[in-house]
Amino acid sequence: MSTNRRPRRIAVLLAMLTLGAGLGVARAQMGDGYGGMMGQGGMMGAYPQAPQPRAQAGADAHPRQALLDYIGQQGLACMQCHAVDEAGYAPSFMQIAQYYAQHPGRAGEVPPSIVQGIGAMPGGLASPDQAKVLGRLILDLAKASR
């Protein structure tokens, strides 16, 4: 007995998109300046301003701010799924940085992963040049937290 799974797959995909869009609307209603599934204006929409980090003390305040400033200045959608410290829909930047700090031989994988996508993260969200800078800024988080 053969069943067509395509309608179920489409329904699951639509549910995931609806949930993602709902989360974006909820975030916009909370006043963080973002709307929609991947930012205002669609998947690569422009952001009104970079999200402001929580007050941080110590040596790691600067790398956090540099990362958030770069994401905001470039109008990237990173913060729709990632956070600096807390995992949400995607791993936090700090978790990514700590992983690669434990596997330094793999640090070169960060920029291609950003450009091509990895796991649930689609490719094409940043240019190769942007990905190089993002990779360095993300990896700097682990250095600063030591």
Phi and psi in degrees as GROMACS dihedral restraints (atoms count N, CA, C in turn):
[ dihedral_restraints ]
;  ai    aj    ak    al  type     phi  dphi    fc
    3     4     5     6     1  -103.7    20    10
    4     5     6     7     1   134.1    20    10
    6     7     8     9     1  -119.2    20    10
    7     8     9    10     1   147.4    20    10
    9    10    11    12     1   -89.5    20    10
   10    11    12    13     1   113.7    20    10
   12    13    14    15     1   -89.4    20    10
   13    14    15    16     1    -5.9    20    10
   15    16    17    18     1   -60.0    20    10
   16    17    18    19     1   -46.6    20    10
   18    19    20    21     1   -58.7    20    10
   19    20    21    22     1   -38.0    20    10
   21    22    23    24     1   -67.0    20    10
   22    23    24    25     1   -42.1    20    10
   24    25    26    27     1   -62.3    20    10
   25    26    27    28     1   -41.7    20    10
   27    28    29    30     1   -64.4    20    10
   28    29    30    31     1   -42.2    20    10
   30    31    32    33     1   -62.9    20    10
   31    32    33    34     1   -41.2    20    10
   33    34    35    36     1   -64.7    20    10
   34    35    36    37     1   -44.0    20    10
   36    37    38    39     1   -61.2    20    10
   37    38    39    40     1   -45.5    20    10
   39    40    41    42     1   -62.6    20    10
   40    41    42    43     1   -39.8    20    10
   42    43    44    45     1   -62.9    20    10
   43    44    45    46     1   -41.2    20    10
   45    46    47    48     1   -65.6    20    10
   46    47    48    49     1   -42.6    20    10
   48    49    50    51     1   -64.7    20    10
   49    50    51    52     1   -41.7    20    10
   51    52    53    54     1   -63.5    20    10
   52    53    54    55     1   -43.6    20    10
   54    55    56    57     1   -61.7    20    10
   55    56    57    58     1   -44.8    20    10
   57    58    59    60     1   -61.6    20    10
   58    59    60    61     1   -43.2    20    10
   60    61    62    63     1   -65.6    20    10
   61    62    63    64     1   -38.9    20    10
   63    64    65    66     1   -62.6    20    10
   64    65    66    67     1   -39.3    20    10
   66    67    68    69     1   -65.2    20    10
   67    68    69    70     1   -38.7    20    10
   69    70    71    72     1   -64.3    20    10
   70    71    72    73     1   -40.9    20    10
   72    73    74    75     1   -65.0    20    10
   73    74    75    76     1   -43.2    20    10
   75    76    77    78     1   -60.8    20    10
   76    77    78    79     1   -41.4    20    10
   78    79    80    81     1   -64.7    20    10
   79    80    81    82     1   -40.1    20    10
   81    82    83    84     1   -64.4    20    10
   82    83    84    85     1   -38.2    20    10
   84    85    86    87     1   -68.9    20    10
   85    86    87    88     1   -25.1    20    10
   87    88    89    90     1   -79.0    20    10
   88    89    90    91     1    -8.1    20    10
   90    91    92    93     1    89.2    20    10
   91    92    93    94     1    24.8    20    10
   93    94    95    96     1   -90.5    20    10
   94    95    96    97     1     3.3    20    10
   96    97    98    99     1    89.3    20    10
   97    98    99   100     1     0.2    20    10
   99   100   101   102     1  -110.5    20    10
  100   101   102   103     1   149.7    20    10
  102   103   104   105     1  -144.5    20    10
  103   104   105   106     1   163.5    20    10
  105   106   107   108     1    73.3    20    10
  106   107   108   109     1   179.5    20    10
  108   109   110   111     1   -71.2    20    10
  109   110   111   112     1   -40.2    20    10
  111   112   113   114     1  -128.8    20    10
  112   113   114   115     1    35.5    20    10
  114   115   116   117     1   107.7    20    10
  115   116   117   118     1   167.1    20    10
  117   118   119   120     1   -66.1    20    10
  118   119   120   121     1   134.5    20    10
  120   121   122   123     1    87.2    20    10
  121   122   123   124     1     9.7    20    10
  123   124   125   126     1   110.6    20    10
  124   125   126   127     1  -161.4    20    10
  126   127   128   129     1   -59.1    20    10
  127   128   129   130     1   -40.3    20    10
  129   130   131   132     1  -117.4    20    10
  130   131   132   133     1    31.0    20    10
  132   133   134   135     1   -59.9    20    10
  133   134   135   136     1   156.7    20    10
  135   136   137   138     1   -77.1    20    10
  136   137   138   139     1   147.6    20    10
  138   139   140   141     1  -103.1    20    10
  139   140   141   142     1   143.6    20    10
  141   142   143   144     1   -67.0    20    10
  142   143   144   145     1   -34.1    20    10
  144   145   146   147     1  -164.2    20    10
  145   146   147   148     1   160.8    20    10
  147   148   149   150     1   -70.8    20    10
  148   149   150   151     1   143.3    20    10
  150   151   152   153     1   -62.0    20    10
  151   152   153   154     1   143.2    20    10
  153   154   155   156     1   -87.0    20    10
  154   155   156   157     1   128.9    20    10
  156   157   158   159     1   -72.8    20    10
  157   158   159   160     1   158.4    20    10
  159   160   161   162     1   -64.4    20    10
  160   161   162   163     1   155.3    20    10
  162   163   164   165     1   -60.3    20    10
  163   164   165   166     1   128.4    20    10
  165   166   167   168     1  -121.8    20    10
  166   167   168   169     1   136.8    20    10
  168   169   170   171     1  -105.2    20    10
  169   170   171   172     1   155.6    20    10
  171   172   173   174     1    94.0    20    10
  172   173   174   175     1  -170.3    20    10
  174   175   176   177     1   -70.9    20    10
  175   176   177   178     1   -21.0    20    10
  177   178   179   180     1   -88.1    20    10
  178   179   180   181     1     2.2    20    10
  180   181   182   183     1   -65.1    20    10
  181   182   183   184     1   -40.5    20    10
  183   184   185   186     1   -65.9    20    10
  184   185   186   187     1   -48.2    20    10
  186   187   188   189     1   -61.7    20    10
  187   188   189   190     1   -36.0    20    10
  189   190   191   192     1   -61.4    20    10
  190   191   192   193     1   -48.8    20    10
  192   193   194   195     1   -64.9    20    10
  193   194   195   196     1   -40.3    20    10
  195   196   197   198     1   -60.3    20    10
  196   197   198   199     1   -42.5    20    10
  198   199   200   201     1   -63.7    20    10
  199   200   201   202     1   -48.9    20    10
  201   202   203   204     1   -64.5    20    10
  202   203   204   205     1   -39.5    20    10
  204   205   206   207     1   -62.5    20    10
  205   206   207   208     1   -44.6    20    10
  207   208   209   210     1   -63.3    20    10
  208   209   210   211     1   -45.1    20    10
  210   211   212   213     1   -59.7    20    10
  211   212   213   214     1   -44.0    20    10
  213   214   215   216     1   -66.9    20    10
  214   215   216   217     1   -43.8    20    10
  216   217   218   219     1   -64.6    20    10
  217   218   219   220     1   -35.0    20    10
  219   220   221   222     1   -86.2    20    10
  220   221   222   223     1    -8.5    20    10
  222   223   224   225     1    67.3    20    10
  223   224   225   226     1    36.0    20    10
  225   226   227   228     1   -86.7    20    10
  226   227   228   229     1   155.3    20    10
  228   229   230   231     1   -92.3    20    10
  229   230   231   232     1    11.8    20    10
  231   232   233   234     1   -51.9    20    10
  232   233   234   235     1   -43.0    20    10
  234   235   236   237     1   -73.6    20    10
  235   236   237   238     1    -5.9    20    10
  237   238   239   240     1   -68.7    20    10
  238   239   240   241     1   -28.3    20    10
  240   241   242   243     1  -121.2    20    10
  241   242   243   244     1   -30.7    20    10
  243   244   245   246     1  -102.6    20    10
  244   245   246   247     1   155.9    20    10
  246   247   248   249     1  -128.0    20    10
  247   248   249   250     1   168.5    20    10
  249   250   251   252     1   -72.5    20    10
  250   251   252   253     1   -48.3    20    10
  252   253   254   255     1  -109.2    20    10
  253   254   255   256     1   -33.3    20    10
  255   256   257   258     1  -109.3    20    10
  256   257   258   259     1   130.8    20    10
  258   259   260   261     1   -69.4    20    10
  259   260   261   262     1   142.8    20    10
  261   262   263   264     1  -136.1    20    10
  262   263   264   265     1  -115.5    20    10
  264   265   266   267     1   -66.6    20    10
  265   266   267   268     1   -33.4    20    10
  267   268   269   270     1  -128.2    20    10
  268   269   270   271     1   165.5    20    10
  270   271   272   273     1   -62.2    20    10
  271   272   273   274     1   149.9    20    10
  273   274   275   276     1   -70.5    20    10
  274   275   276   277     1   158.3    20    10
  276   277   278   279     1   -61.2    20    10
  277   278   279   280     1   -34.4    20    10
  279   280   281   282     1   -65.9    20    10
  280   281   282   283     1   -40.4    20    10
  282   283   284   285     1   -62.0    20    10
  283   284   285   286     1   -41.5    20    10
  285   286   287   288     1   -63.8    20    10
  286   287   288   289     1   -46.1    20    10
  288   289   290   291     1   -61.2    20    10
  289   290   291   292     1   -42.5    20    10
  291   292   293   294     1   -67.4    20    10
  292   293   294   295     1   -37.2    20    10
  294   295   296   297     1   -59.5    20    10
  295   296   297   298     1   -50.7    20    10
  297   298   299   300     1   -71.8    20    10
  298   299   300   301     1   -22.8    20    10
  300   301   302   303     1   -67.3    20    10
  301   302   303   304     1   -31.9    20    10
  303   304   305   306     1   -82.1    20    10
  304   305   306   307     1   -17.1    20    10
  306   307   308   309     1  -129.1    20    10
  307   308   309   310     1    64.4    20    10
  309   310   311   312     1   -59.8    20    10
  310   311   312   313     1   -27.0    20    10
  312   313   314   315     1   -68.2    20    10
  313   314   315   316     1   -13.2    20    10
  315   316   317   318     1  -103.9    20    10
  316   317   318   319     1     2.2    20    10
  318   319   320   321     1   -58.5    20    10
  319   320   321   322     1   -27.7    20    10
  321   322   323   324     1   -67.6    20    10
  322   323   324   325     1   -10.9    20    10
  324   325   326   327     1   -77.8    20    10
  325   326   327   328     1   -16.6    20    10
  327   328   329   330     1   -62.9    20    10
  328   329   330   331     1   -56.5    20    10
  330   331   332   333     1   -58.3    20    10
  331   332   333   334     1   -45.3    20    10
  333   334   335   336     1   -62.2    20    10
  334   335   336   337     1   -34.2    20    10
  336   337   338   339     1   -64.3    20    10
  337   338   339   340     1   -37.0    20    10
  339   340   341   342     1   -68.1    20    10
  340   341   342   343     1   -44.3    20    10
  342   343   344   345     1   -70.3    20    10
  343   344   345   346     1   -47.2    20    10
  345   346   347   348     1   -88.8    20    10
  346   347   348   349     1   -18.1    20    10
  348   349   350   351     1    89.8    20    10
  349   350   351   352     1   158.0    20    10
  351   352   353   354     1  -155.4    20    10
  352   353   354   355     1   138.5    20    10
  354   355   356   357     1    58.9    20    10
  355   356   357   358     1  -128.2    20    10
  357   358   359   360     1   -81.7    20    10
  358   359   360   361     1    -8.6    20    10
  360   361   362   363     1   -81.2    20    10
  361   362   363   364     1   122.5    20    10
  363   364   365   366     1   -75.4    20    10
  364   365   366   367     1   157.8    20    10
  366   367   368   369     1   -79.1    20    10
  367   368   369   370     1   169.9    20    10
  369   370   371   372     1    82.9    20    10
  370   371   372   373     1    11.0    20    10
  372   373   374   375     1   -86.3    20    10
  373   374   375   376     1   -11.7    20    10
  375   376   377   378     1  -150.4    20    10
  376   377   378   379     1   151.8    20    10
  378   379   380   381     1   -76.2    20    10
  379   380   381   382     1   165.2    20    10
  381   382   383   384     1   -58.0    20    10
  382   383   384   385     1   -39.1    20    10
  384   385   386   387     1   -66.8    20    10
  385   386   387   388     1   -42.3    20    10
  387   388   389   390     1   -62.8    20    10
  388   389   390   391     1   -39.2    20    10
  390   391   392   393     1   -64.8    20    10
  391   392   393   394     1   -36.6    20    10
  393   394   395   396     1   -62.2    20    10
  394   395   396   397     1   -45.0    20    10
  396   397   398   399     1   -66.9    20    10
  397   398   399   400     1   -45.3    20    10
  399   400   401   402     1   -58.6    20    10
  400   401   402   403     1   -44.8    20    10
  402   403   404   405     1   -57.9    20    10
  403   404   405   406     1   -45.7    20    10
  405   406   407   408     1   -63.4    20    10
  406   407   408   409     1   -44.5    20    10
  408   409   410   411     1   -65.5    20    10
  409   410   411   412     1   -38.7    20    10
  411   412   413   414     1   -65.4    20    10
  412   413   414   415     1   -47.1    20    10
  414   415   416   417     1   -65.0    20    10
  415   416   417   418     1   -29.4    20    10
  417   418   419   420     1   -63.8    20    10
  418   419   420   421     1   -24.1    20    10
  420   421   422   423     1   -61.2    20    10
  421   422   423   424     1   -42.3    20    10
  423   424   425   426     1   -69.0    20    10
  424   425   426   427     1   -37.5    20    10
  426   427   428   429     1   -63.4    20    10
  427   428   429   430     1   -40.7    20    10
  429   430   431   432     1   -72.6    20    10
  430   431   432   433     1   -25.1    20    10
  432   433   434   435     1   -85.7    20    10
  433   434   435   436     1    -4.2    20    10
